[in-house]
């Protein structure tokens, strides 16, 4: 999906008509190539160097519409599969130009067909699969483990890296870290928001990072909005960070100097 900076609520409680409206707009955007990608840098907190960029999806329709506005409908109607195929194709092209990227995929799309498509596109473009980090939601992966596990293992065998998004310390998510070839854990708002003023939250983030490291994963803090939070991350065991404190998402063409 490439859409971690989602806003909005999708169809919402009055979902019927709104959902149908979004369904038509999604179909039109796919037919008329009205999807675009923005990229936000991910940095190593120790060195400050940019390690990769995460890709975010936008719909171009009289303005740029963030994925959060339509992703629920896309999941419900199944059009998320076609969206994810489009995003993956663009991500492979960017990786083939030498730019490491993260992209968010729905577990609904993460099946044998998408894995085969990815293998073919990597082979055809000559992209380094190590330049692709595939982000999957912990919640979705737990629910869809029957198909998601095969995709994760196949992508890892190809040479891609896997990130677990929406990490919640404990429960079945911890079992995923030990049982699957996962390379990164992403800590979101429950761990990151208010770190500077909340000692309890800092302990929570430190414990989560330690657990991830014990299982062999690096830790990414997302949604880092200020420099004070950024400066706290190394002592909490966080390896990488992204957020407005480090730069907003920008069109891929400008981020990669037209070479994407």
Helices and strands as residue ranges (DSSP letters): H 15-31, E 35-44, E 50-60, E 64-66, G 67-69, H 71-77, H 80-96, E 101-104, H 112-125, G 129-131, E 132-137, H 138-143, H 145-158, E 161-165, H 171-179, E 184-187, H 189-192, G 195-197, H 199-214, E 218-221, H 227-236, E 240-241, E 250-251, H 252-255
